[in-house]
Amino acid sequence: MALPQLSEEARKQALAKAAEARSARAELRRKVKNGDLHIAAVLKMKDDPVASKIKVSALLESLPGYGKAKVGALLEELKIDPSRRVKGLGEVQRAALIERFS
């Protein structure tokens, strides 16, 4: 399927909207990293437009002491696909992550 041809104005608006979304997700990850927001609270925000679109792996990597290897092992242990987003987590997966970090 071919990409739609956007006018220059529509393209600029789409780029601005995407940049705003990325910065909002980065701000949320920064809050998790600094301890201002608990990971369990973010996992419960599945209907929030910002939190729901963060990849679980990126969110967990925001935690101090968690890098790619530790997060990869945790996701494998809990049988969560590394590309899964917060909104796409099943109830059992969400509960397992919340229990792990509570």
N, C-alpha and C positions, 0 to 999 in steps of 0.2 A: 504494500500500500504506500503510495506516494505521500510525502508530507504536504500539508496544505500550504499554499502560497500566501504569506502574510504581507500586509502592507508594512511599510517602514515604521509607521506609528504603532501598529498592532504588535510588531516584533519588539519594539522598544518597551512597550507596556508589559509584554510577556517576560522579557528579560528582567525588568524591574521587579515584577511579582516573584519571579524565581529567586532573585537575589534576596528579597525580603524574607522569603520562606527559609532560605539557607541560614540567614543571620539569626532568625528566631530559633531555629533548631540548635545552632551553635551556642546561643545564649542559654538555652535550657541545659545543654551538656555542660556548660561552664558552671551553672548553678549546682549541678550534681557533683562536679569535680570539687568545688569549694565547700560542699557540705551544706549549702543553703537549701537544697531540695533533696529529699531522700528518694532513692531509687524505687522503693515500693510505691511511693506517691505517683511517680511518673508512670509506672506500669499500670496503675489503676486509672490513668487518664486516657483510656482507649478512645474516647469520643472527642478529645481535645484535638483541634486541627493541627497543632504543632507537634505535640507529643506522639500522636498516633502515626505519624509518618517517619519517625526516627527508626533506623535499623536497630534492633536489639543489640547487635554486636557493637555498634558505635556507642550506644548508650552505656553498655557495660565497660567498654574501654575508657569511658570518662571517669570511672571510679579509680581512686588512688590505689596503686598496687596491682591493677589489672591491665595487662597488655594483650596483644593478639594471641599469644600462646595460651595464656590462662583462660581467656574468654573462649577461645576455640575449644579447649578441653571441657569447659563448663557447658557450652552449648551442645557438644557431642554427648556428654553425660546425660543431659536433660532432653536429648533428642529434639533439639530446636535447630532448624535450618539457619545457617549464618546470614542468609539474606532476608530473613523474616523481619517484618516491622512490628512495632508495638501493637498496632491495631489488628494485625493478623495472628497474634498469639491465641492459642486455644486456652480455655479456662484452666485446664490441668497444667499447661506450660506456664501460664501467668502465675498460678498459685505456687508452683514449684520455685519460680524465681523470687516471688515475694517472700516465701518461707526461707529461702537461702539467704536473703539480705535483711531479714527482720531480726 
